[in-house]
């Protein structure tokens, strides 16, 4: 990661040399993609809960990564012009984006989640936007405004409140579990920052393909003892795994990379926190888990924080 990634990318990042009309059109498209992401992410939690009734977390993670890799491969093979040469200096970054974003993140989060309560895991993962903001400022020279800082803090606080409200009876957990969940959040923040740094130079599908394919091979090896579970899955869980790997993983990875050619990583990560309150609503509709007053208040705080972040002009 670095700040000197070319004058064209610098102009795109800070809005210099881009007409307001084109910029507005690009931002509208970016916000639309984020809205689709939020809709997809909102049902993902419920599908994960349903899938875990027949699969171990490791088996489910492996299935998601494999399906995601297959989707990336299918797209770039169908449209070979996407496969542009990767600059030598970018090769390790491209590998990290796919491999860490798929295999490493899932392994860390699944292991850590089993050693801490739901509340602790949710609270730690809610710090992801803050990690992303700090990384973008330090490594990419991003300039924050006061409203953005307040907005990121509020959206994070709202997610923490919702996480605590839904995991209050989960007990505590081990220190190592908490550390590993924190590493999962940090790994996802790092992937976000790297994607923001080099995403403009490559097609968003191609950017995620090499590392994700390597991650799929790695996950198949790690999850080998649990893979026999797929021989006895119901068709509903098969559909859930396919959805989680294609829409909730591959498409979201692609669209976030696409969005960050227009919006900052700070804005993107803050907006995605809306998934937390909307997931509560979907769980209510599908699983009958009615939201509490605290959930509602936390959701309003998240939305208020996101509004403050988005109000930043020229982002």
N, C-alpha and C positions, 0 to 999 in steps of 0.2 A: 504494500500500500504506500502511496506517496502522493504529494500534492502536484507534482509536475507531470501530468499525464497528457499534455498536449494542449495547445491553445484552443483548438476547437472544443474539446471537452470542457475546458475552463469557461469558455463563453456559454456553453450549454448549462453548466452547473449554476452559474450566477446570473443567467439571463442576459448576458451582454451580446449584442450583435444579432439578436433574434427578434423578429418583428412581434409586436404585441398580439397581432391576429393569429399568427402561427402558434405563439406561446399559449394563448388561450385555448386554441383547439387541442393542442397537445395535453394541456392540463385537464380539459374536460374528458378526454379519452382516458387519461390516467386515473381520474376519480371514478370513472365508470368501471374500469378494471378492478379498482379497489372495492367498489360496491359488490361486484361479482365475487371477489375473494371473500368478503365478509359473509355473503350469502352461503358460499360453499363451506367456509369455516364454521359457520353457525350450526350446521347439521353434522359436522365431523365428530364432535364430541359424543353425540348421541350414537352415531354409527360405531365409534370405537367401543363404547360401553356395550353395545349389542354384540360386537365381534368378540370381545373378551370373554363372553360366556362359553365360547367354543375354542378359543385360541389363547395360548399364553401370550404375554406382551411381546416376548422375543419373536415368536412365530408371526404375530401380526406385524411387527416392525419389518421383519424380513419380507413378508408379502407386499407391504406397501412400497418398499424400496425397489423390489424386483419389478412390480407393475409400473412404477414410475420410470425405471430405466427402459423398460420395453416401449413405453409411450414416447420417451425422448428419441430412442433409436428409430421408431417407426416414422416420426415426423421428419427427422433430418435425412432419413433415407428416401422419403417421398419427395422432399425438396432439397436436393443435393447442393443447391446454390447457397444454402445456409452455412455449409461447412467451409467457412473461410479459414485461411491459415492463422494459427494462433502465434502471436509474437513470442519469441523465446523468453522474454522477461515476464510474460503473462502466464506461462504454462503452469507454474506452481499455483498461481491464483485460481486459474480455471479448475485445476484438480481439487483445490480446497473447497471451492464453491459447491461442487457436486458431491464430493466424498464426505466432507464434514457436515454439509447441510442435510445429507441423507443418513448415511450409516453412523457416523460419530454422534450426531445429535440424538438419534433414536436410541442408540445404545446407552449413552449417558443418562438421558432422561428416564428411560425405562428402568435402569438399575437404581438410580437415585430415588425415583418415585416409590419403589418398593421398600425403601428404608426410611422414609419420612411420611408424615401424614399428608393427606390431600391438601390441607390448608397450607402447610409449610411449602410444599411443592408449588402451589399456586402463587403464593406470595413471592417466592424466589423468582419464578418465571416472569412475574409481573414487572421485574426490574429490567427486562430486556430493552424496552424503549430508552431507559436512562443509559444503559450500557451503549446502545447504538448512538445516542446523541453525543455522549462523551467521546466515543471513538471517531465519529465524524468530525468533531471539532479538533481533536488532537491530530488525527492522521490525514484528514482531507482539508483542513483549514476552513471548515464551515463556520459561518458567522451566525450566531444565535441572537434573537431579539428577546426582550423580557417576556413578552406574551407567550413566546414559544416555550421558554423555560417553565413558566407557570403551567402552561397547557400540558406539557409532558409529565410534570409532577402530578397534576390532577388526574390524568388518564391512568397513570401508574397507581395512584392512591385508590381510585375507583376499583381497579382490578384486584388490588390487595383486599379491599373491603369485601368484595364478592367472594374471593377465594376463602377468606376467613369465615364468612357466613356459611359457606357450603361445606367447610371441612372442620367445623368447630369441634366435632366429636371424634376426630381422627387421631387424637393423641399427639405425641411429639415425633420422635424418631432419632436416628443416629446423626452425629455430627458429620460423619463421612457421607451419609445420604444427602444431607443438605449441601455439602461441598460439591458433590457430583451433579446435583440439579443446578447449582450455580454455574458449574462448568458447561452444562448443556445450554443454559441461557447465554453464557459468554460466547460459546461456539456459534450459536445462531446469530448473535450480534456481529461477530467477526465476519461471518458469511455475508451478512447484509452490507457491511462496510466495504468489503472487497468487491461485491457485486456493484455497488454504487460507484466504485473507483474505476472499474474497467468495463462496465456493462454496455456503455455506448459504442464500444469498438467491435462488438460481436452480436450476432443474432441471439435473441434471448433463449431460444430453444437450444441452439448449439452450445451456448455458454454453459448450460447445465448438464450436457450429455456425457462428456468423458468421465468426469468425477462420479456421476451418479451410476454409470455402468460399473465402474470399479467398486463403488459402494455396494452394489447389488451382489457382485461376486463375493465380496467380503462378508456380507450378511448371510448369504447362503452357507458359507463355511461355518460361521459362528453359530447359526441357528439350526444346524443339521440335526441335533437330537430332537428338536421340536417340530420338524417339518412334516412328520408323519400325520400330524393333526389335520393337514389339508385333505387327506384321503377320506375324511369322515365329515366334512363341512356340509351344512345345509346350503341350499342354493341362495338363501337370503344373505348368509354370511359371505359366500363367494362374491355376491354382488356388492356387498359392503366393502370388502377388501379391494375389489377392482375400482370402486368409486374412490376409496381413500388413497389408493396409489396413483390413479390417473387425475381425477379432478382435484382432490384435496392435497395432493403432493405435487405431481408434475405440472399441472396447469397453474397452480399457485406459485410455484418456483419460477415458471416462465413469466407469469404476469407481474410478479414483484420485480423481476429483473427489468422488464419492459417499463414499468412505472418509474423505476429509479433512473431512467434516462431523462426523466422530466422533473420529478419531485425529489427532494432530498431524502436521505435515509431516515432522518429525524421525523419528517412529516409522514413518510410511509409507515414507519413502525408505530407512530402514535395513532394513526387512523386504524391500523389493524387491531388495536386494543378494543375496538367496538365489538369484535367477535366474542369477547367475554360476556357482556350482558345479553347479546343476541343468542348465545349458546344456552343461556339460562331459559330464555323464552322457548327455544326449540325443545329443550328437555321437558319443559312444562307441557307442551303440546303433545309430544310423543311418549314420554315416560311418565307423565303425570306428576312430575316433581314441581309443585307450585312454588314460584319465587316468593321470597319474604320481602318485608318492607326494606330491610337492609340491602337486599339484592337490587331493589328498585332505586334506592338512594345511590348505591354504588354505581349503577348504570347511568344515572343522571350525571354523576361526577365525571365518569369516563367521557360521556358525550360532550359535556361542557369543556373538558380539557382538550378534546380533539378539535372543537370549534375554535378555541384560542390558537391552537397550532396552525390550523388551516388559514386563519385570518392573516397570517404573515404574507405581506405582498411580495411578489416577484419570485415565489418559491415554485 
